[in-house]
Amino acid sequence: MQKTASPEVYELFRSTAREFVLKEVMPLASRIDKEDEFPVDIFKKMGKLGFLGVTIPEEYGGSGMDYKAQAIIEEELGYASASLALSYGAHSNLCLDNLYRNGSEYIRENYVPKLASGEWIGSLCLTEPGSGSDALAMKTSATTVGDKFVITGSKTLITNAPYSDIFLTYAKTGENHTAFAVLGNDSGVSRGVKFDKMGMRGSPTGEVFFDSVEIPKNRIVGEYGKGKDIILSGLNSERVILSFIFIGLARRALELSLKYATERKQSGKFLYQFEMIQEKLAYMYTKYETSKLLANKALTDLETDPMNSLSAAATIMHVAESAEYIAREAIQIYGGIGYVRNSEVERLLRDAILGQIGAGTTEIRKHLISSALVKNYKLDNRIPE
Ligand SMILES: Cc1cc2nc3c(=O)[nH]c(=O)nc-3n(C[C@H](O)[C@H](O)[C@H](O)COP(=O)(O)OP(=O)(O)OC[C@H]3O[C@@H](n4cnc5c(N)ncnc54)[C@H](O)[C@@H]3O)c2cc1C
C-alpha cells in the first residue's frame, strides 16, 4: 500500500497543483484544443514539480505519495484542460505507476526515474485494431527466441504514442498474456497516424507497430504469462484515477453555468430565476457531488483491494455519464453562444464524451458491475420471502 498523508498535506498539495494549473495550463487550454498541440514544456515542468512520479517512492525519483495525490492532480488538470489530464493519466498512472508496481529492479532503476522526472514520456499499449473491448483477444504476440522475446503486432488509439519513449505493451505469449517494456527506439518499433479527434485534442493519440522487435528478458513486466492480472488491476486503477479528470471538468462546467445564469438576463430576469434553469442547476450539482463521493470511496477501495472491479467500474460509469450530462446542460444554459466553436462549454462536452469510451466503455462497465453483483451477492439473502 502507498504512503497516506495527513489532510493538511493533501490540502497543501492541492493548492500547489491548483496554482500551477491556473498559471500555466488555464491560459493555454483553448489553444491546446484548437491547434491540437501537446504542451511538451508544461509536461516537463510537471516532472520537475514531482507531479509525474507522484505515486513513485523517492528512491526511484518520485514524490512518495499515493493515488489520492494523483487524483488531486487529475482533478485540477481536468478543470482546465481534460486533454492534458488524459495525457498525464496515461503517462503517470497507466504507464509509470504500472511499471513501478509490476516491474523488476532493472526496470525500476533504469526506466522509472526517467518517467518520474519527465525526461521520458510513456504510454500503455493494450488496444489493437481488432480488439478493443475484448482486449484479451489481442493478436500482438511475443515468442521466445534464445535469450530474447520477439514481439510482432500493432496497437492503436494509444495516448501519447507519437511522443513516447517507452510503451508498456501487452502481448500474447502462448495461451496467456505477458507485459513488456518496449522502448521507442528499439529496432522494429514505428509509429503510424496521429488521430484527428473530436475532443481531447492536444492529447496525442496514435498507432504503434512492432515488427519483430527483440526484447531482452529483463524487460518483462511482472511474471511471464501473468499479464492478465496486470491488465485487470491496472484497469481498475486507471478507471478510478481517470474519473477525477471528469470531476474536474464537471466542476468547471457547473462553475461556468452558475456564472452565466447569474449574469445573463432575459425577459427582465436573470436566467437562474427561471424554474427550468434552477432544475438544471440542481441536477448538475447533485450529479457532481455524487460523483465526488463515489470516486473518493473508490480511491479507498483501490488502496485496499486493487482487484475491486465493481467499485472502479461503477465509479467511472457514474462520473463519466454525469460529466457528459453536466457539460451538455451547461451548453443549454448558455444557449446559442454555448454552441459556438471555442466557447469553453462546447470544448467541455467534446472532452467529456471520451469519459464513456476510454478505459473500457460504459457498456463494458455495466457488464462488469452486473457480473460482480451476481457473483458476490446471494439474491435470496437480499430479497425477503
Ligand atoms: C482518446 C482515446 C485515448 C485512448 N487511449 C488508449 C491508450 O492509451 N491505451 C490503450 O490501450 N487504448 C486506448 N484507447 C482505446 C480505448 O480503450 C478503446 O477505444 C475502448 O476500450 C473501446 O474499444 P473499441 O474502440 O475497439 O470499441 P469496440 O470494442 O469495438 O466497441 C464498439 C461498441 O460496441 C460496444 N461493445 C463492445 N463489446 C461489447 C459487449 N461485450 N457488450 C456490449 N457492448 C459491447 C462498445 O461498448 C462500443 O459501444 C483510447 C481511446 C481513445 C478514444
PDBQT file of the ligand as one rigid body, heavy atoms in Angstrom, charges set to zero:
ROOT
HETATM    1  C1  LIG A 401      -8.818   9.356 -26.941  1.00  0.00    +0.000 C 
HETATM    2  C2  LIG A 401      -8.563   7.891 -26.695  1.00  0.00    +0.000 A 
HETATM    3  C3  LIG A 401      -7.457   7.506 -25.961  1.00  0.00    +0.000 A 
HETATM    4  C4  LIG A 401      -7.184   6.137 -25.762  1.00  0.00    +0.000 A 
HETATM    5  N1  LIG A 401      -6.031   5.770 -25.118  1.00  0.00    +0.000 NA
HETATM    6  C5  LIG A 401      -5.700   4.445 -25.036  1.00  0.00    +0.000 A 
HETATM    7  C6  LIG A 401      -4.426   4.040 -24.502  1.00  0.00    +0.000 A 
HETATM    8  O1  LIG A 401      -3.630   4.874 -24.039  1.00  0.00    +0.000 OA
HETATM    9  N2  LIG A 401      -4.112   2.722 -24.494  1.00  0.00    +0.000 N 
HETATM   10  C7  LIG A 401      -4.961   1.765 -24.988  1.00  0.00    +0.000 A 
HETATM   11  O2  LIG A 401      -4.606   0.579 -24.955  1.00  0.00    +0.000 OA
HETATM   12  N3  LIG A 401      -6.183   2.107 -25.510  1.00  0.00    +0.000 NA
HETATM   13  C8  LIG A 401      -6.567   3.422 -25.559  1.00  0.00    +0.000 A 
HETATM   14  N4  LIG A 401      -7.778   3.800 -26.104  1.00  0.00    +0.000 N 
HETATM   15  C9  LIG A 401      -8.667   2.773 -26.633  1.00  0.00    +0.000 C 
HETATM   16  C10 LIG A 401      -9.925   2.524 -25.781  1.00  0.00    +0.000 C 
HETATM   17  O3  LIG A 401      -9.571   1.852 -24.602  1.00  0.00    +0.000 OA
HETATM   18  C11 LIG A 401     -10.937   1.765 -26.639  1.00  0.00    +0.000 C 
HETATM   19  O4  LIG A 401     -11.384   2.657 -27.649  1.00  0.00    +0.000 OA
HETATM   20  C12 LIG A 401     -12.110   1.220 -25.852  1.00  0.00    +0.000 C 
HETATM   21  O5  LIG A 401     -11.700   0.221 -24.963  1.00  0.00    +0.000 OA
HETATM   22  C13 LIG A 401     -13.211   0.637 -26.771  1.00  0.00    +0.000 C 
HETATM   23  O6  LIG A 401     -12.679  -0.234 -27.704  1.00  0.00    +0.000 OA
HETATM   24  P1  LIG A 401     -13.012  -0.039 -29.263  1.00  0.00    +0.000 P 
HETATM   25  O7  LIG A 401     -12.783   1.382 -29.591  1.00  0.00    +0.000 OA
HETATM   26  O8  LIG A 401     -12.267  -1.068 -30.036  1.00  0.00    +0.000 OA
HETATM   27  O9  LIG A 401     -14.577  -0.305 -29.391  1.00  0.00    +0.000 OA
HETATM   28  P2  LIG A 401     -15.295  -1.738 -29.563  1.00  0.00    +0.000 P 
HETATM   29  O10 LIG A 401     -14.792  -2.682 -28.544  1.00  0.00    +0.000 OA
HETATM   30  O11 LIG A 401     -15.232  -2.155 -30.997  1.00  0.00    +0.000 OA
HETATM   31  O12 LIG A 401     -16.794  -1.350 -29.188  1.00  0.00    +0.000 OA
HETATM   32  C14 LIG A 401     -17.679  -0.669 -30.093  1.00  0.00    +0.000 C 
HETATM   33  C15 LIG A 401     -19.038  -0.543 -29.393  1.00  0.00    +0.000 C 
HETATM   34  O13 LIG A 401     -19.563  -1.839 -29.081  1.00  0.00    +0.000 OA
HETATM   35  C16 LIG A 401     -19.790  -1.954 -27.685  1.00  0.00    +0.000 C 
HETATM   36  N5  LIG A 401     -19.445  -3.296 -27.221  1.00  0.00    +0.000 N 
HETATM   37  C17 LIG A 401     -18.294  -3.992 -27.452  1.00  0.00    +0.000 A 
HETATM   38  N6  LIG A 401     -18.327  -5.151 -26.801  1.00  0.00    +0.000 NA
HETATM   39  C18 LIG A 401     -19.499  -5.197 -26.135  1.00  0.00    +0.000 A 
HETATM   40  C19 LIG A 401     -20.098  -6.143 -25.252  1.00  0.00    +0.000 A 
HETATM   41  N7  LIG A 401     -19.492  -7.274 -24.909  1.00  0.00    +0.000 N 
HETATM   42  N8  LIG A 401     -21.329  -5.849 -24.729  1.00  0.00    +0.000 NA
HETATM   43  C20 LIG A 401     -21.960  -4.689 -25.061  1.00  0.00    +0.000 A 
HETATM   44  N9  LIG A 401     -21.438  -3.758 -25.872  1.00  0.00    +0.000 NA
HETATM   45  C21 LIG A 401     -20.207  -4.007 -26.406  1.00  0.00    +0.000 A 
HETATM   46  C22 LIG A 401     -18.888  -0.909 -27.044  1.00  0.00    +0.000 C 
HETATM   47  O14 LIG A 401     -19.333  -0.525 -25.758  1.00  0.00    +0.000 OA
HETATM   48  C23 LIG A 401     -18.962   0.214 -28.060  1.00  0.00    +0.000 C 
HETATM   49  O15 LIG A 401     -20.136   0.931 -27.837  1.00  0.00    +0.000 OA
HETATM   50  C24 LIG A 401      -8.081   5.160 -26.282  1.00  0.00    +0.000 A 
HETATM   51  C25 LIG A 401      -9.228   5.559 -26.979  1.00  0.00    +0.000 A 
HETATM   52  C26 LIG A 401      -9.468   6.908 -27.206  1.00  0.00    +0.000 A 
HETATM   53  C27 LIG A 401     -10.692   7.302 -27.992  1.00  0.00    +0.000 C 
ENDROOT
TORSDOF 0
